[in-house]
Amino acid sequence: MAKLTGTPSVFVGDTSSVFDSAEFTVGQRGYDANGNEYIFLQGVANTTAGSWVIYDEVGVTTLLNDTNNKGFVAIAMAAIGANQYGWYLVRGSVSAKVAEAVADNAPLYTSATDGSAGGTTTGHTAIARAITRGSTAGAGLVTVQVDYPSVTI
């Protein structure tokens, strides 16, 4: 897992860590050696590593789906359950959940599957600033690149 450092080197951590209390300030940002950026947020039930979430101004997350699809988006780095805290990717590359087959270099959309993005446009909303950097023949994990993704329509 990636090692984190704050700016300017205020803290260190590990993106795979899950906490039962807010060990860092909710909303705090961290960066790894590759320049990936993470945000510290509160988890939600059924979150696994690679889950897509919507987060609000106080750091509470909801699994992304076609119903919960307005706001800023992040990708969980671990299984961060309800009443737990952990790191979520907001800028960079990571393996993330997709609900169906996707092609390389394709845009991503909301999905009917909680916590997963999709590659199908019909009936789904685009996840702005999110693109695949790999492909998959079916549901699973795929490398994605994000740059402060959001869903607004």
Buried (B, 14 or more C-beta within 10 A) or exposed (E): EBEBBBEEEEBEBBBEBBBEEBEBEBEBBBBBEEEBBBBBBBBBEEBBBBBBBBBEEEBBBBBBBBEBBEBBBBBBBBBBBEEBBBBBBBBBBBBBBBBBBBEEEBBBBBBEBBBBBBBBEEEBBBBBBBBBBBBBEEBBBBBBBBEBBBBEE
